[in-house]
Amino acid sequence: MYAIRYTLERQLNGNEKFDEDIYLNDFIKKPWGHEYRVYCDSMYDVWKLRIDPAQTTSMHCHLHKDTVLLCLGGTGTDPAPNVPSVLS
């Protein structure tokens, strides 16, 4: 999460340094699967997450960033309180 926050802060400050963020362009292993940066410019930072079967990740938000999760394949559940839903 530090890498994403650090990148976002630099974008907001107008000093984005894509050449220094090259390590974010590889698969980043996570306990629940992996994530991969698909696209990034001064406005957007798009990531593809692979959440392995029977694994979970946190639902969270960032102060200066809109976050959207789209299920591209398979199914999952949204653990939001009092909002039962199945994602597919």
QUICORKA-V144192 format. One line per field, one symbol per residue. burial: I if it has 9 or more other ideal C-beta (glycine too) atoms within 8 Angstrom, else O. Layout:
burial = ???
//
This chain:
burial = OOIIIOIIOIIOOOOOOOOOIOOIOOOOOOOOIIIIIOOIOOOOIOOOIOIOOOIOIOOOOIOOOOOOOOIOOOOIOIOOOOOOOOOO
//
